[in-house]
């Protein structure tokens, strides 16, 4: 799942405003600020019943409401941008560890409520340190960026991709059993072997180890990640033998 700004529903009815965000949306349909010139069209009060002072007061009030609408709309956009930055890894266009754990907690709650099957895959790159030592950290960053793109392309829009630290990544596969998750965990390292990442026209010998666990209700998100991490290291030890 890519990181996206928070969306807001369209077509909000101003008569059904329940929050400041709704108020901002209710008055954001017009592209340009409104020019208020006729109190009859604004308030439905005949012009002859208004004194000049009352008319001016209504005009001033409506202009202030319009200014408030634009201010809240801009604030909502800035808040959405801030939320995106808070969730995104500083180097890659995927979730950071904090946001990933939050999403894992959400999926666990869904599994507990609806009994749906979901899985966590914990990924770790092999020989990544050698790439940094041989070609420099710029090459290492390139590997991480390329891998994140491949991971996002390998999962569904409803799945979650995150960087858990260094060269470790996580995949949350919603509504997926362990058998299907295992197929993906086998395919990803094989694809990396068959289609290596290149740096300055040189193929980099980078591998991948994976650990899979079911996301079960009643288990803390961090404990679930630890279980998947342990599974991944068991696989890594088997590869080294």
Buried (B, 14 or more C-beta within 10 A) or exposed (E): BEBEEEEBEEEBEEEEBEEEBBBBBBBBEEEEEEEBEEBEEBBEEEEEEBEEEEBEEBBEEBBEEBEBBEEBBEEBBEEBEEBBEEBBBEEBEBBBBEBBBBBBBBBBEBBBEEEEBBBBBBBBBBBBEEBBEBBEEEBBEBBBBBBBBBBBEBBEEEBBBBBBEEBBBBBBBBBBEBEEBBEBBEEBBEEBEEEBBEBEEEEBEBBBBBBBBBBBEEBEBEEBBEBBBEBBBEBBEEEEE
